[in-house]
Amino acid sequence: MKFLSLPTALFAAAIAVPLLLLLYFLKLRRQERRISSTLLWKKAIQDLQVNAPFQKLRRNLLLFLQLLVLAAALFGLANPVMNVLKDMEKSIVILVDHSGSMNAIEADGHSRLDHAKDAAAQFVSELPRGARAMVISFADRAGVVCNFTDDKRRLSRLISEIEPTSGLSHIAEALQLAVAYSSSLVEVTGTGVPEAAQQGAADIELFSDGRIADADKQFVTRGRMRYYRVGQAVDNVGIVAFDVRRDFERPGILSLFVQVENFGPAAVTSDISLSLDGKPLLGPGSVRAVALGPAVATMQPARKEDIKALPASQNVVFELQHDAGGLLEVTWHRADALLIDNTVSAPIDPPRPVRVLAVTDRPEVHRFITKAMAGFAIDDLEVKPVAEYDALPDAKLIVEGRCAYDVVFLDNHDTNRLPPGNYVFFNGLPRIDGVSWGEEVSGKPLVFGRENHPLLHAVNYDNLYIAKWKGLKVPNHALTLLEGEDSVVSAMLSDPGHRYILFGFDLLDTDFALRPAFPIFLQNTIMFLAGGGLVEASRLVTPGDTMTLNVPPGAEKARITRPDGKTEDVDVRGRATVTYARTRDTGLYRVEFDDTKKTANAFAVNILDETESHIAPNDSFTVGSEKVDVLDATKKVNEVLWPYAAGVGLLLVLLEWWVYNKRVMI
């Protein structure tokens, strides 16, 4: 409890209390006596003389009550406040962040999520009687932990059961759930919305460290949000980028790229090492000492000479000879507040020959493709007419649930014969939903090319002549590679098990195949799409991403073993691919089919996110352009107490009046 006006109250007490006592010193203390005559009046006069100003105070209930009244008035004058949680008049939605950064360990040895759950449970315990609350946990996805209820025990118990994840922190879905459950405008035909939703907009209480990637893109449509800041730790170094490649010309050579960044306020030096199948590699270059400067954001002020001398981020490249498969791991050997970003891993397969198929009926295109690929190592290149491709039996086109060829080039042909695999279409389209032809464009130049994409690396498309093309209509998630003034010329899109690269022009209507850029593009395409040249990107995912599993023919069940050792069975009967989305924990996921104990696939989940690795709690939090009230989750808001003191004082005055009237003799 604090007194905001204590000096004023003490000054008033120094005046009022002595005055009250002085009145009782001077007050006559008459005794009631029955007399038979006035002879005893003399004695009464003597009593008046004995009442000296500084006589000893006698016990007096009225004096005690008046002192209490005065104390209550002075207490209220001191403007006392107490740290309590303010009573809520509306329904309340409690958001608990359990993303990767909430795994940070604080000075007391407990995780940041533990502190958030304790603060949320304390908030629930001090809700006023009759208040209703619901709980939503969120990371990359949001989920309802508890629907609206006034049962505090149930709320607290379910909050305590929220589990940590390595997921990235996104609040959009959590806010949508909060609005959906609390909005009084929601109506469902034939059913009613939750009772609490009829009470109007709900206040949102957010328990988080504030490291939320999409907060600036959201807004609170109903109610008010308050942010309870959790955590104090700032010391962390994380691996924020990772890539593994096999040398295209020498498949036995593996190259690993790692980026390490310091997010703490002090310079650090430690080792970073490479291991294979859980065993550290001891060869030259397998262990590196890395020195990192402090994070620029923590330097007060940031000095350019310090940044130049010791940057906060460093790139490390490992290279090794390895002709087999296995699991590669890179580890940063320094304990800090967040450990899940200190290790990254990647499953690798043995090198194998790259198989490429070109499907065309035109000799000119056949010649362009084979001549362009003669300049780099392709051990298995086949060219088939369209009719032969369409007539290929499944046993030859599909191997272990996937296309037998690493990349298929299709010229002037639309088709739906597309087993899971990688496809490049020139003047043709895959027959899938959302993809179609637009209007034909002629005599127009290209105005945009995505030069930073691996497919267009070193591909010079300037002054590329294209007599005509048909604009591509593709889904919103497609990535455009080349564009005209008002149409898409080339795009890349994916769906489970497939990757497509589309060109809206005919190779015979352009000089693309005659330029040096053409063989460069083909090499980029094979390296990007083929597993033999690049460790498959689909097997390196971030927490919360969906994994696509290729199902061997005839398989009925897939058993997925998660990094925590728990297993989950998925029915795959009659399916070529199956998706799996419970990837919230970092580490290796192994897939076995039909209890054969043979790993058919392995996926690695790595956090690789600067927002999550930057664990310093966010002191200034905004949602969209609106600044959110920030409170320390370990503290409570001030509740004024003077109205309660005034009420107590009024009751004492009434009691004093009653006692006085009880004593008065008529």
C-alpha positions in Angstrom: 0.0 0.0 0.0 1.2 3.5 -0.8 0.1 7.0 0.4 0.1 9.5 -2.4 -0.6 12.5 -0.1 1.0 11.4 3.1 2.6 14.8 4.0 -0.7 16.6 3.7 -2.4 14.0 5.9 0.4 14.2 8.6 0.1 18.0 8.6 -3.7 17.8 9.1 -3.3 15.2 11.8 -0.8 17.5 13.7 -3.5 20.1 13.9 -6.8 18.1 14.3 -5.7 15.4 16.8 -4.4 17.9 19.5 -7.5 20.1 19.1 -9.8 17.1 19.7 -7.9 16.0 22.8 -7.8 19.6 24.0 -11.6 19.7 23.9 -11.7 16.7 26.2 -9.2 18.2 28.6 -11.4 21.3 29.0 -14.7 19.4 29.1 -16.4 19.3 32.5 -16.8 16.0 34.0 -20.1 16.4 36.0 -21.4 13.6 38.0 -25.2 13.0 38.3 -26.3 13.2 42.0 -29.7 13.3 43.7 -29.9 16.0 46.3 -32.5 16.9 48.9 -31.6 20.6 49.1 -29.3 23.2 47.6 -26.8 22.9 50.4 -24.7 20.6 48.3 -24.4 23.2 45.4 -21.2 24.3 47.0 -19.8 20.9 46.4 -20.8 21.2 42.7 -18.9 24.5 42.5 -15.8 22.8 43.9 -16.1 20.2 41.2 -15.9 23.0 38.6 -12.8 24.3 40.2 -11.2 20.8 40.2 -11.6 20.5 36.4 -8.2 21.8 35.6 -7.1 22.1 31.9 -4.4 19.4 32.2 -6.1 16.7 34.2 -5.7 13.0 33.3 -8.0 11.8 30.5 -10.7 9.4 31.6 -11.9 6.5 29.6 -14.5 7.8 27.2 -16.2 5.8 24.4 -17.2 9.0 22.6 -13.6 10.2 22.5 -12.5 6.8 21.0 -15.1 6.9 18.3 -14.3 10.5 17.4 -10.6 9.6 17.1 -11.5 6.8 14.8 -13.6 9.1 12.7 -10.7 11.6 12.5 -8.3 8.7 11.6 -10.6 7.6 8.8 -10.8 11.2 7.4 -7.0 11.6 7.6 -6.5 8.1 6.0 -8.6 9.2 3.1 -6.8 12.6 2.9 -3.5 10.7 2.5 -4.9 9.3 -0.8 -3.9 5.7 -0.2 -3.6 3.2 -3.1 -3.1 -0.6 -3.0 -1.6 -2.8 -5.7 -4.5 -4.9 -6.7 -6.0 -6.0 -10.0 -8.8 -3.7 -11.1 -12.3 -5.2 -11.2 -13.5 -6.0 -14.7 -16.9 -5.0 -15.7 -16.7 -6.7 -19.1 -15.9 -10.3 -20.2 -12.1 -10.9 -20.4 -10.0 -12.8 -22.9 -6.6 -13.9 -21.6 -3.9 -14.4 -24.2 -0.9 -16.5 -23.2 2.1 -16.5 -25.5 3.9 -19.9 -25.6 6.1 -19.3 -28.6 9.8 -20.1 -28.9 11.1 -17.0 -27.0 8.9 -17.9 -24.0 11.3 -20.8 -23.4 14.0 -18.4 -22.2 15.2 -19.2 -18.7 15.1 -16.3 -16.2 17.5 -15.7 -13.3 15.4 -17.8 -10.9 15.7 -20.9 -13.1 12.1 -20.8 -14.3 11.1 -20.3 -17.9 9.5 -17.2 -19.2 6.3 -19.2 -19.9 6.2 -20.4 -16.3 6.2 -16.7 -15.2 3.5 -15.9 -17.7 1.3 -18.7 -16.5 1.8 -17.7 -12.9 0.9 -14.1 -13.7 -2.2 -15.1 -15.6 -3.3 -17.4 -12.8 -2.8 -14.6 -10.3 -4.8 -12.3 -12.5 -7.6 -14.9 -12.6 -7.6 -15.3 -8.8 -8.2 -11.6 -8.2 -11.0 -11.3 -10.7 -14.2 -9.9 -9.1 -17.1 -12.2 -8.3 -19.2 -13.0 -11.3 -16.5 -12.0 -13.9 -16.2 -14.3 -16.8 -13.0 -15.1 -18.7 -11.6 -17.3 -21.4 -8.0 -18.3 -22.2 -6.3 -18.6 -25.6 -2.8 -19.8 -26.1 -0.9 -18.8 -29.2 2.4 -19.2 -31.1 2.4 -19.9 -34.8 -1.2 -21.1 -34.3 -3.8 -20.2 -31.6 -6.0 -22.5 -29.6 -8.8 -22.1 -27.1 -7.5 -23.4 -23.7 -10.8 -22.6 -21.9 -14.1 -21.1 -23.0 -15.8 -18.3 -21.1 -16.4 -19.3 -17.5 -16.5 -17.8 -14.0 -14.9 -20.9 -12.5 -11.6 -19.6 -11.3 -10.2 -23.0 -10.3 -10.9 -24.4 -13.8 -9.3 -21.3 -15.4 -6.2 -21.6 -13.3 -5.8 -25.3 -13.8 -6.1 -25.1 -17.6 -3.6 -22.2 -17.6 -1.1 -24.3 -15.7 -1.4 -27.0 -18.4 -0.3 -24.8 -21.3 2.8 -26.5 -22.8 5.8 -24.7 -24.3 6.5 -24.8 -28.0 9.2 -23.7 -30.4 6.7 -22.0 -32.7 7.1 -18.5 -34.1 4.9 -15.9 -32.4 2.0 -14.6 -34.5 -1.0 -13.0 -32.8 -3.4 -12.7 -35.7 -5.3 -15.9 -35.2 -5.5 -15.3 -31.4 -7.1 -11.9 -32.0 -9.6 -13.4 -34.5 -10.6 -16.0 -31.9 -10.9 -13.4 -29.2 -13.3 -11.3 -31.4 -15.2 -14.4 -32.5 -15.9 -15.5 -29.0 -16.6 -12.1 -27.5 -18.4 -10.2 -30.2 -22.1 -9.6 -29.5 -22.7 -9.3 -33.3 -22.0 -13.0 -34.0 -25.0 -15.0 -34.9 -25.1 -18.7 -35.8 -28.2 -20.1 -37.5 -29.9 -22.6 -35.2 -27.4 -22.2 -32.4 -26.4 -19.5 -29.9 -23.1 -17.9 -29.4 -21.4 -18.3 -26.0 -23.4 -16.5 -23.3 -20.4 -14.2 -22.5 -20.3 -13.1 -26.1 -23.7 -11.5 -25.6 -22.2 -9.2 -23.0 -20.5 -7.1 -25.6 -16.8 -6.4 -26.3 -14.3 -8.2 -24.2 -11.0 -6.7 -22.8 -7.9 -8.6 -23.9 -5.2 -9.3 -21.4 -1.9 -10.3 -23.1 0.8 -12.2 -21.2 3.9 -12.2 -23.3 7.4 -10.9 -23.8 6.1 -8.8 -26.6 8.3 -10.4 -29.3 5.4 -10.9 -31.8 6.3 -10.8 -35.5 2.9 -9.7 -36.9 1.8 -7.3 -34.1 2.3 -4.2 -36.4 -0.1 -5.7 -39.0 -3.0 -6.4 -36.6 -5.6 -4.2 -34.9 -8.0 -4.7 -32.0 -11.5 -4.3 -33.3 -13.4 -4.6 -30.0 -12.6 -4.0 -26.4 -9.2 -2.8 -25.0 -5.9 -4.6 -24.9 -3.4 -4.5 -22.1 0.1 -6.1 -22.3 1.6 -7.7 -19.3 5.3 -7.8 -19.9 7.0 -11.0 -18.9 10.7 -11.7 -18.4 14.0 -9.9 -17.8 16.7 -12.0 -19.6 18.4 -10.4 -22.6 21.5 -12.6 -23.1 21.1 -14.8 -26.1 23.1 -15.9 -29.2 21.1 -17.8 -31.9 21.6 -19.5 -35.2 19.4 -17.5 -37.5 20.2 -19.0 -41.0 21.2 -22.4 -42.2 21.6 -24.2 -45.5 23.1 -27.5 -46.7 24.1 -28.2 -50.3 25.8 -31.0 -52.2 28.3 -29.8 -54.8 26.6 -30.2 -58.1 29.7 -31.4 -59.9 31.0 -33.4 -56.9 28.0 -34.9 -55.1 30.2 -36.3 -52.4 31.1 -32.8 -51.1 28.7 -31.2 -48.6 28.7 -27.5 -47.8 27.0 -26.1 -44.8 26.2 -22.4 -44.3 25.4 -21.0 -40.8 24.7 -17.5 -39.6 25.1 -16.8 -35.9 23.9 -13.6 -34.3 24.3 -12.0 -30.9 21.2 -10.4 -29.4 22.7 -9.6 -26.0 24.4 -6.5 -24.6 27.9 -7.9 -24.3 30.5 -9.3 -26.7 30.8 -13.1 -26.6 33.2 -15.7 -27.9 32.5 -19.4 -28.2 32.9 -22.5 -30.4 30.6 -23.7 -33.0 30.9 -27.3 -34.1 29.7 -29.8 -36.7 28.5 -33.4 -35.8 27.2 -36.3 -37.9 24.7 -38.8 -36.5 25.2 -37.5 -33.0 29.0 -37.8 -33.0 31.3 -34.7 -33.2 33.5 -34.5 -36.3 37.2 -34.1 -35.4 38.6 -33.2 -38.7 40.2 -29.8 -39.6 37.6 -27.0 -39.7 34.9 -29.0 -37.8 35.2 -26.7 -34.8 35.4 -22.9 -35.2 35.9 -20.2 -32.6 33.5 -17.3 -33.3 33.7 -13.8 -31.7 30.6 -11.7 -31.7 30.1 -8.1 -30.7 27.1 -6.8 -28.8 23.8 -6.3 -30.5 23.6 -2.9 -32.1 20.2 -2.2 -30.5 21.7 -2.7 -27.0 24.7 -0.3 -27.5 24.1 3.0 -25.8 25.1 4.8 -28.0 26.1 2.4 -30.8 29.6 3.3 -31.9 30.5 2.6 -35.5 34.1 1.7 -34.6 32.8 -1.0 -32.2 30.4 -2.4 -34.8 33.1 -2.5 -37.5 35.7 -4.1 -35.2 33.4 -6.8 -33.9 30.0 -7.3 -35.7 27.2 -8.9 -33.8 26.6 -11.4 -36.7 29.0 -13.8 -38.3 28.7 -16.3 -41.2 30.4 -19.7 -40.8 30.9 -22.3 -43.7 31.7 -25.9 -43.1 32.7 -28.4 -45.8 33.1 -32.1 -45.6 33.4 -35.2 -47.7 30.5 -37.6 -47.1 29.1 -40.1 -49.6 26.4 -41.5 -47.4 23.2 -40.3 -45.6 22.8 -39.3 -42.0 21.9 -36.4 -39.7 24.1 -33.3 -39.7 24.0 -31.0 -36.6 25.6 -27.6 -36.0 25.9 -26.5 -32.3 26.8 -23.2 -30.7 28.6 -24.1 -27.5 27.6 -21.3 -25.1 24.8 -21.6 -22.5 22.5 -18.6 -22.6 18.9 -17.8 -21.8 17.4 -19.6 -24.8 18.8 -23.0 -25.9 16.5 -24.0 -28.7 18.2 -21.7 -31.2 21.7 -23.0 -30.3 21.4 -26.2 -32.5 20.2 -26.7 -36.0 20.0 -30.0 -37.9 19.4 -31.4 -41.4 18.8 -35.0 -42.6 20.8 -35.9 -45.7 20.5 -38.7 -48.2 23.3 -40.4 -50.1 24.2 -38.7 -53.3 22.5 -40.2 -56.3 22.4 -39.5 -60.1 20.0 -36.8 -61.1 17.3 -38.0 -63.5 15.8 -35.5 -65.9 12.9 -36.0 -68.4 12.1 -33.7 -71.2 8.6 -34.1 -72.8 8.3 -32.6 -76.3 7.1 -33.4 -79.8 9.3 -30.8 -81.5 12.9 -31.6 -82.6 14.0 -27.9 -82.2 13.1 -27.9 -78.5 14.7 -31.3 -78.1 17.9 -29.9 -79.5 17.8 -26.8 -77.3 17.4 -28.7 -74.1 20.0 -31.5 -74.8 22.6 -29.0 -76.0 22.1 -26.7 -73.0 22.4 -29.6 -70.6 25.6 -31.0 -72.3 27.6 -28.3 -70.5 27.0 -29.7 -67.0 26.9 -33.1 -65.4 23.6 -34.8 -66.0 24.0 -38.6 -65.8 20.5 -39.5 -66.8 18.6 -37.3 -69.3 15.7 -38.7 -71.3 13.6 -37.1 -74.0 10.1 -38.5 -74.7 7.3 -37.5 -77.0 4.0 -36.4 -75.4 2.1 -39.5 -76.3 4.8 -41.8 -74.9 4.9 -39.8 -71.6 1.1 -40.1 -71.3 1.3 -43.8 -72.0 4.0 -44.6 -69.4 2.8 -47.2 -66.9 2.7 -46.0 -63.3 5.3 -48.6 -62.4 7.9 -46.7 -64.5 6.7 -43.2 -63.8 6.2 -43.5 -60.0 8.8 -44.9 -57.6 8.0 -45.0 -53.8 5.0 -42.7 -54.3 7.0 -40.1 -56.1 7.9 -39.3 -59.7 10.8 -41.4 -60.9 12.4 -38.3 -62.4 13.9 -35.4 -60.3 12.7 -32.8 -62.8 10.3 -33.0 -65.7 10.3 -30.4 -68.5 7.1 -30.2 -70.5 6.9 -28.4 -73.8 3.6 -27.2 -75.3 1.6 -29.7 -73.2 -1.2 -29.4 -70.6 -1.5 -32.4 -68.4 -2.9 -33.8 -65.1 -0.5 -36.7 -65.1 1.6 -35.3 -62.3 2.7 -37.7 -59.6 4.4 -35.9 -56.7 7.5 -34.3 -58.1 9.0 -31.2 -59.8 7.7 -29.8 -63.1 8.7 -27.0 -65.5 6.1 -26.0 -68.2 6.9 -24.0 -71.3 3.7 -22.9 -73.0 1.7 -25.4 -71.0 -0.1 -25.7 -67.7 -0.7 -28.3 -65.0 -4.4 -29.2 -64.8 -4.9 -28.1 -61.2 -7.3 -25.7 -59.5 -6.5 -22.0 -59.7 -4.2 -22.1 -62.7 -5.4 -20.9 -66.2 -4.5 -18.8 -69.2 -5.1 -15.1 -69.4 -5.1 -12.8 -72.4 -2.4 -13.0 -75.1 0.2 -10.3 -75.1 2.5 -9.4 -78.0 5.3 -7.0 -78.7 5.7 -5.9 -75.1 8.9 -6.0 -73.0 9.5 -7.6 -69.6 9.4 -5.1 -66.8 10.2 -7.2 -63.7 12.3 -10.2 -62.8 12.9 -11.6 -59.3 16.7 -11.5 -59.6 17.3 -12.6 -56.0 15.5 -15.9 -56.4 17.8 -18.9 -56.9 16.1 -19.8 -60.2 17.1 -16.5 -61.8 20.6 -16.3 -60.2 23.0 -14.9 -62.9 20.2 -15.2 -65.5 20.4 -12.1 -67.7 16.9 -11.4 -69.0 17.6 -7.9 -70.1 16.5 -7.3 -73.7 15.1 -10.8 -73.8 12.9 -11.0 -77.0 9.5 -12.6 -76.6 7.2 -12.3 -79.7 4.1 -13.1 -77.6 3.0 -14.8 -74.5 -0.2 -15.7 -72.7 -0.6 -14.2 -69.3 -0.7 -16.6 -66.4 -3.6 -16.7 -63.9 -2.2 -18.3 -60.7 -3.3 -18.5 -57.0 -2.3 -15.7 -54.6 0.3 -17.9 -52.9 2.2 -18.3 -56.2 5.6 -16.5 -56.6 6.0 -14.5 -59.8 9.4 -14.7 -61.5 8.9 -12.6 -64.6 6.2 -10.0 -65.3 5.1 -7.8 -68.2 3.4 -4.5 -67.8 0.1 -6.0 -66.7 0.5 -9.8 -66.8 2.5 -12.6 -65.3 4.9 -14.2 -67.7 6.5 -16.8 -65.3 5.6 -18.0 -61.9 6.4 -20.7 -59.3 3.8 -22.4 -57.1 3.6 -25.4 -54.8 1.0 -27.7 -53.4 1.5 -30.8 -51.2 4.1 -33.0 -53.0 4.5 -30.8 -56.1 6.5 -27.8 -57.3 5.7 -26.1 -60.6 7.6 -23.5 -62.6 5.4 -22.0 -65.4 6.3 -20.0 -68.5 3.6 -18.4 -70.5 5.6 -18.3 -73.8 6.7 -20.9 -76.4 10.4 -21.5 -76.6 10.1 -21.1 -80.4 8.6 -17.6 -79.9 11.6 -16.2 -78.1 15.4 -16.1 -78.3 15.7 -17.3 -74.7 17.0 -20.8 -75.8 19.7 -19.2 -77.9 21.1 -17.1 -75.1 23.8 -18.0 -72.5 21.1 -17.4 -69.9 19.2 -20.6 -70.9 21.8 -23.2 -69.8 22.3 -21.1 -66.6 18.6 -21.2 -65.9 18.4 -25.0 -66.5 21.3 -25.6 -64.1 19.7 -23.3 -61.5 16.4 -25.2 -61.9 17.9 -28.6 -61.4 20.0 -27.5 -58.5 16.9 -25.9 -56.9 14.5 -28.7 -57.5 16.5 -31.9 -57.6 17.4 -33.5 -54.3 20.7 -34.7 -55.6 22.1 -31.2 -56.0 20.5 -29.6 -53.0 19.2 -31.0 -49.7 15.5 -30.8 -50.2 14.0 -27.6 -48.8 10.8 -29.5 -48.0 12.8 -31.5 -45.3 14.0 -28.4 -43.5 11.0 -26.7 -42.0 10.3 -24.1 -39.3 8.1 -24.8 -36.3 4.5 -25.0 -37.2 5.1 -25.6 -40.9 3.3 -28.5 -42.6 5.4 -31.5 -43.7 4.5 -33.4 -46.9 5.2 -37.1 -46.8 5.4 -39.3 -49.9 3.6 -42.5 -49.4 5.0 -45.8 -50.8 2.5 -47.8 -52.9 0.4 -50.0 -50.8 1.3 -48.5 -47.5 -1.5 -48.2 -44.9 0.0 -46.5 -41.9 2.7 -43.9 -41.3 4.3 -43.8 -37.8 5.8 -40.4 -37.0 8.3 -40.2 -34.1 8.7 -36.7 -32.7 11.8 -35.2 -31.1 10.4 -35.9 -27.6 10.2 -39.6 -28.4 6.4 -39.8 -28.7 4.8 -41.4 -31.7 1.7 -40.7 -33.8 0.1 -43.0 -36.3 -1.5 -41.5 -39.5 -3.7 -43.5 -41.9 -2.3 -43.3 -45.4 -4.3 -45.9 -47.2 -5.0 -45.1 -50.9 -3.0 -41.8 -50.7 0.1 -40.7 -52.7 1.0 -38.1 -50.1 0.0 -37.2 -46.6 0.6 -34.0 -44.6 1.6 -33.6 -41.0 1.3 -30.3 -39.1 2.3 -31.0 -35.5 5.8 -29.6 -35.9 5.9 -27.2 -32.9 9.1 -28.7 -31.4 12.6 -28.3 -32.9 14.5 -31.5 -33.8 14.3 -34.5 -36.0 11.0 -36.1 -37.0 11.3 -39.7 -38.3 8.7 -41.4 -40.5 8.2 -45.2 -40.8 5.6 -47.0 -42.9 3.7 -50.1 -41.8 5.9 -50.8 -38.8 8.8 -51.8 -40.9 11.2 -49.9 -38.7 12.7 -48.6 -41.8 12.9 -44.8 -41.9 11.3 -43.7 -45.2 11.7 -40.0 -44.5 13.2 -37.7 -42.0 12.4 -34.0 -41.4 14.3 -31.4 -39.3 12.5 -28.5 -37.6 14.8 -25.5 -36.8 13.6 -22.2 -35.3 15.9 -19.9 -37.4 14.0 -16.7 -36.6 15.5 -13.4 -35.5 12.3 -12.3 -33.8 12.3 -15.3 -31.5 16.0 -15.2 -30.8 15.8 -11.6 -29.8 14.5 -12.4 -26.3 14.7 -9.0 -24.7 11.2 -8.2 -23.5 9.5 -5.5 -25.6 9.0 -2.4 -23.4 6.9 -0.5 -26.0 4.1 -2.6 -27.5 1.8 -1.6 -30.4 -0.8 -3.4 -32.3 -1.1 -1.8 -35.7 -0.7 1.9 -35.1 -2.3 1.7 -31.6 -0.1 1.8 -28.6 -1.1 -0.8 -25.9 -0.9 -0.2 -22.2 2.2 -1.9 -20.8 2.3 -3.4 -17.4 4.9 -5.5 -15.6 3.4 -8.9 -15.1 5.1 -9.1 -11.7 3.3 -5.9 -10.6 -0.3 -4.9 -10.2 -2.2 -1.7 -10.9 -2.9 0.8 -8.2 -6.4 0.9 -6.7 -7.4 4.0 -4.8 -8.6 3.4 -1.2 -9.9 6.8 0.0 -13.5 6.0 -0.9 -13.3 3.0 1.5 -11.8 5.3 4.2 -14.6 7.8 3.7 -17.2 5.0 4.0 -15.7 3.8 7.3 -15.6 7.3 8.6 -19.3 7.8 7.9 -20.2 4.6 9.7 -18.1 5.7 12.7 -19.9 9.1 12.8 -23.3 7.3 12.8 -22.1 5.0 15.6 -20.8 8.0 17.6 -24.1 9.8 17.2 -26.0 6.7 18.4 -23.8 6.3 21.5 -24.1 10.0 22.4 -27.9 10.0 22.1 -28.0 6.8 24.2 -26.2 8.6 27.0 -28.1 11.8 27.0 -30.5 12.0 30.0 -33.7 13.9 29.5 
